[in-house]
Structure formats: C-alpha cells, structure tokens
Amino acid sequence: MLGIPTVLDRLIQQAIHQILSPMWETGFSAHSYGFRPGRSAAQALKAAQGHIRSGKRWVVDMDLEKFFDRVNHDVLMARVARIQVWSQAYARRRQSANLPAQSQYRLRT
C-alpha cells in the first residue's frame, strides 16, 4: 500500500495536530526551536550566539529526521492513546462542530 495521504487522511491529521499540539507544547524545553509554533531557525541561531557570548562552550543540534521511519508505530500509538485528555477534547470538538456521534470514518494506525 502506498503511503500517499488522502484528503481525509490530511484532515484527520490536522484535527489531531490542533488538539495535541497545545497540550504537548508546554512540555517542550524553552530552548527547543525545531518545528515549533512561532519559532524559527534564525531565532535558534540568535539564541546559540547569545549562549556563546555568555560563556557557554557547547551548542547541541539534534535532527530527528529519520526517527519516525524507525519508531515502532504500535508503541507510539499506544502511548498516544493513553492520553485521556485527547479523547475528551476530541469528543468536545465533535460536539461543538455538530458532527454525528458515530462517524463513518475510522482513524487508521
């Protein structure tokens, strides 16, 4: 099966992103810049330069590009499923959007 997302896949991904991002954003380090809302590579460089000027000698740059190619998706999805707040937020969002309680679509993992 090809890994090409359909419009419905992208819609579901975006809905999940909108629910999970605000919850998880607070858990990230204030010194993390990659793929964060309101953060840029230019800001990361400026922060690194400031740390060097203040006497720090190390800057760590990590790239997780291949992480999701190698992660055990069953384990990842099981951990995501543990977040009860997600399911509650999803239910509230469905209610506020006046969507039927039972959808004809299922989330594929």
ABEGO torsion letter per residue (X at the ends): XBABBBAAAAAAAAAAAAAAAAAAAAABBAABABGBBGBBAAAAAAAAAAAAAAGBABBBBBBAAAAAAABBAAAAAAAAAABAAAAAAAAAAAAAAGBBABBABBBBX
